[in-house]
């Protein structure tokens, strides 16, 4: 895969068309995932304005601080035929952008735009209604291209290689923080450019889905939830959770772990075009509830993934959107018993033409170390 595969020149035209169809006059995309998705440029988030302006009618251009111009020109954005509008330290880039736009009634702001920039755009475009650019970009970003799917598959293989190393790192007497530090190093060694998160949750900490790491010493006979992910050099993300046990686990834990494994398998097997996102959630949730653990499954079944670890579509009750080929998301049911222990199993799944494909392939059975 090359940057031209992941960030094709045709994407800008598709974004312009979607902007016009949504009734917006322009998108204003500052550093973050929206800008990278459209242009391929991973701009630094600075107090100095970098902004891709995509008018619904007219040519797009990139506002950049002059000292960032070489980086912008060296990025994949240079292939788009954009005009790079370099501004100097004594210029007001917001006023320059507003003057070039002219009178506009409605603009879309990057979902992750800093409030500082949003408020400045409101000042220079006082008559313009501001909405989220995600309202335009979500339809494009949810449907992964074959190149994007290949990038996510590469990310899945990379994080799988880290999970294969976990049994040699996880042992009684070590702290969660010590294990987490080793895992972070392994994530980078596996080809990731950044480590986005490392959760090592042992014992009662495993009952907290978003526990991080702590100085708690891991004990023999304890379950440990390990949820890890990062971003590859191409911008696409990994995310996978496996649950381990340091020695033989408690009997009640082993019992509900098997319930969880069945629920996760069934939800992954249910993925196909046309089924709703909420129905995938219901498959996992119903199995867990029927076994008596419904109150301990306290989060949605999954989230989309791409150039962000969490993006649309969300696999949750109330989301009746039908699956389409190219949707990529996690399937990660969990059971959490407060004050005792917990478990989660997570794979990234891509909806294909007929069924789903798991992008993570390490064992889902409980790994006893």
Secondary structure, DSSP 8 states (H G I E B T S, - for coil): --HHHHS-THHHHHHHHHHHHTT-SEEEEETTHHHHHHH-------SS--EEEEESSS--EEEEEGGGHHHHHHSGGGGGT-EEEEE-TTS-HHHHHHHHH-S-SEEEE-TT--HHHHHHHHHHTTT-EEEETHHHHHHHHHS--HHHHHHHHHHHHHHHHHHHHHHHH--TTSBHHHHHHHHHHHHHHTTEEEEEEEEEEEGGGGGSTT----S-B--TTEEEEEEEEEEETTS-B--EEEEEEESS--HHHHHHHHHHHHHHHHHHHT--TTSBHHHHHHHHHHHHHHTT-GGG--S-SEEE-SSSSSEEEEESTT---B--TT-EEEE--EEEETTTEEEE-BEEEEE-SSSEEES--S--S-EE-
